[in-house]
């Protein structure tokens, strides 16, 4: 991985602030070789830094006591100014999206940036979009989400022709609410490799590479998945401690249990990139641990190395469908339809 990658971290973000963000950043700096800029209260950051060895790590602190200007986050400003290639934050996702749009701006033609989560399945990782940026959506928003996530699946996950589905309450065409039905029709007419509806029970089967939904449904699905994984792990631990035989069996199967734990641990999958911005921004869970911050920074470094955002910009600019499936495109179609009556 190139050694000239520079990433900014919102050191004060999340439920635990520097206590988690600093060690997570140090680990990422060692593992990726990236230069890290810690943004936040310098005193708090240095207090945490003093607890950890920093040999061979390239770090910089940008001191700030409050946000700058109208909803501006200094970490985002660093990306806009070119001092950092990307930003990672465990802060409020709504604030992160608002700051990203205000500072970095949207890619031309994108109506609404969206949060994309890379999730594990029985087969290969998939992209679920949107997972919380847009609670209320129009059908054309979901098509744009699919167009953006397709680029991510191609250039980051390495899937040549991603299969795109829409999260709904039944496999058959015509199932779902008004939003999913209308979005289904638009997706079906798009150039995407659209395979139809995907039920919640099939998300983790892995037969779909990209699953689109509005941010309300996506956020519920994401957090339900996280909660279920944690609950299953806790129930399994309780059962394995109930007898001497189960404890002995646990010792034998310990490597398998550890692999299973990593597969269902959200910390192993980093954060959710905000697709549609003129820059790389990754939002982590508010309760992220140090490992989650490290993974998110590794993810950001991969995005930079593979020029994922450049690929997204180029692909979207070259895709005439982006304007077709947009607010202005839908308004134009409505005007043409009215004129024909």
N, C-alpha and C positions, 0 to 999 in steps of 0.2 A: 504494500500500500504506500502511495506517495507520502513523503515526510513533510510536505509543505501545506498540509491540510490544517486549517485553523477553525475551531468551533467555539461558539460562545455558549455559556451555560448560565441560566437564571439561577444563581446560587441561593437566592432567598425563596425560591418557589417551592410549592408542595407543602405538605403538613409538617415536614421536619427540617426544611431549610438547609443551611450549610452542613448540618450534622450528617445528612445523607448525600447532598449534592457534591460536597468537596471530596470525600473518599471515592465516590462513584466516578468523579471526573479524573482523579488521580489514576485510578485503575484503567480507565479508558485511554488516558494519555500514554501509559506504559504499553498497553496492548496494541494500540494503533499507531503510536508515534506522532499523533496529532498534537498540535499546539492548542492549549485550552485557555480561553479567557473567562474568568469567573467574574460575573457581574453582580454587584450588590453592596452591602455594607462591608467596607474593608476590614473594620475591627472584628466583626463576627466571622468573616472568612478566614482572617489570619489566625484567629483563636482556634479554629478547627484545623487549619493547615498545620499548626504546631504539634498536633497529635499524630501526624503521619510523616513517614519519610518521603522526601521529594527528589531523591537522587535520580538524575537522568530524565527528569520530567520538565517540559517546557510550559510554564504557566505565566499568566498575567492577570492582574486584578484591576477591574474598572470599577471605581468606587461610585456608588450612587445611594442616596438616601430616600429617593422617591422617584416616581415616574417622571419623565421629562416631557413637558408640553401636553397636548391634548391626547391622552391615552397612549402616549409613546413609551415603549419599553427600550431602555438602552441596549439590551441584547439584540433586539431587532434592528436598531439603528446601526449597530456594528456590521450587520449583514448588508444593509442598504449601502453603507459607505465602502463596502468591500474589504473591511478589516477582518471579517470572519466569513467562512463559506456557508455556515449554517448555524442555527440556534436550537437548543434543547431546553425545554421548560417543563416543570411539573406543576406549574401554576394553573390558575383557572383557565379551562379550555376556551370559554367564551371570550375572556379578556385576551388570550393569546391569538385567537382568530381576529378579533377586532383590531388589535395592534398590528398584526401581520398585514391585514388589508389596508390599514391606514398608512403604514410605513413602507412596506415592500410593494404593495399594490397587487392587483390581480393580473394574471396572464390575459392578454387581449382575447375577448370573446367569451371568457368564463364569467357566468352570472354569479355563481356562488362557490367559493372554495369549500372543500369538504375534508373531513377527517377519515383517513383510510387506515384500517387496522389489519396487520398481517397476522393471521391466526393459524394454529396447527390443525391438521386433520389426520385421518387414518392414512392418507396418502401423502400429498404434498401441501405446503402452506398455501393459503388462499388470501385474497384481499376482500375485506368487508367494508363497504363504503355506502353511506356516511354513518359514522358512529357517534355523532353528537354535535356537529357544527350547525346543522339546520333542522330544527324540530318540525317545521312546517315547510313542505316542498310542493312544487308544481311538477307535473309529469316530465317536462323537458329538463328539469333539474336532475332527475334520476338518470336521464340519458347522458347528460354531460358528466355525471359522476362515473358512469360506465366507461365513457371515452377516456377520462383521466386515469381511472384504475387500470384500464387495458394497457396503457403505456407503462405504468408501474409494474404490472405483471410481466410484460415483455422484457423490459430493460433491467429490472432488479431481480425478479424471480426467474427470469430466463425462459419464459413460456412463449413458444413461437406464435401460437394462435389461441389466446386465452378464451375459455368458455365463460360466457357471461350469463348470469341468471338474476332474477328478481325475487326477493324474499316475500313470500305470500303464504296464505293459509291452505293452499291446495296446489297440486301439480298441474291440474287442468287449466287450459286457457279459459278465462272468464271468472276464475276464482279470485277473491280479494276485494278490497274496497275500491272506491272510485279512483284513487290515486294509482294504485297498482294496476288496475285494469287499463287506464289510459296510458300509463307508462309502458305497459306490456306492448300495446299497439305501436308506440313510437320506437321502442327497442327492436321490435320485430322488423320494422321498416328501415332500421339503421344498418350500417355496414359491419356492426359488431357481430361476433360469433355468438348470437343470442340463442340460448337453449331452453328458455321458458322460465316457468315458476320453480322456485326452490322452497320446500317446506323447512321449517325450523329443525326438524329431526334429521334432515339431510345435510345440514351445513357442514358437519364435521366428517361426513363420508369422504369428501374430497373429489367428487365428480364434477364440481364447478370450480373455476379458477377465480372468478370475480362475482361477488354477490352485491347487488345494489339495493338500497332501501333509503327511506328518509332517516334523518338523524335521531328522531324520537325512537323509532323501532330499533335502529342500529345500536343506540346506546343501551337500551334495555337488553338486547341480545348479547352485547359485549359484557355487560356487568353480570347478567345471569350466568354467562359462561364462566367468568372469573369466580363468582360465588360458588357455583357448582363444583368447580375444580378444587377449591379450598375445602368445601364441605366433604367431598369424596375422600380427599387426603386425610382429613381429620377422622372420619368414620373408619377408614382403613386402619389408621394407627390405633384407634380404640379397640377394634376387633383383634388386631394382632397381639395386643397386650393381655388378652383375656386368659390365656393358658400358657403353660410351659411349652407345650407342643407348637403352638402358634408362634411363640417367641423364637424357638429353635428354627422353625421354618423361615421366619423372617431373616435370620442370620444368613441362611443359605441363599435366599432370594434377594438379599440386600442390594446388589448391583442393579437388578431389574427394577426394584422399587425406586432407586435413585434416578434411573433413566425415566421412569414414569413421572416422577415428581418434576423433573425438568421440563417434560413435555407439556404439563398442565400449569406450569408456573408462568404467569404473565410477565415476570421479570426477565424471562429468557427471550421475550419477543420485543423488548424495548418499548417504544411509544408509537403514537399514531402520527404519521406525516400529514401535514395540511397540504393537500393537492390543490393547485390553482393559483398559488402565490408566485410572485417573481423572486423566489428564494426558497431555501430549504429551512423548514421549521417543523420540529417534531415535539408533540405534546405527550407527556407522560402522565400516568395515573397520579392523583394527588397524594396517595399513600405509598408511592414508589419507595423501594429500598435502594441501597447503594448499587446493587446488582442491576436493577432496572435502569438506573441512570447510566451505568457503564454500557449496557446493551444498547440503549437509545443513542448514545454517542458513537458506538461502533456502527450502528445503523446509519447515522448521519454521515459518517466517514465513507461508508460504502456508497451512499447516494452521491457524495461529492466525487469519489473515485470513478464511478460509472457515469458521471454527468447526467444523473437521472432527471434533474429539473430542466437541464438544457434539452434533453430528449423530449420531455413533456412539452416544453414550449414549442419546439420545432414540429412535433407531431400534431399538436393542436392547431398551430398556425397553418399547417398544410392540409388540415382536415376541414373541408367546407361544411361538413355536418355540424360543426360546433356552432356556427351562426344559424344553421337551420333549426337546430334544437336549442333555442335560446329564447329569452324574453322577447327580443326584437323579432326573431324569426317567427315565433308563434303569433305575434301581433300582426306581422306582415301576412301570414297565412290566413289569419282571421279577416283581414281587410280584403284579401283576394276572394275569399269565400263569400263575403258580404256583397262584393261588387258583382259576383256571378249570379246572385239571386234576383 
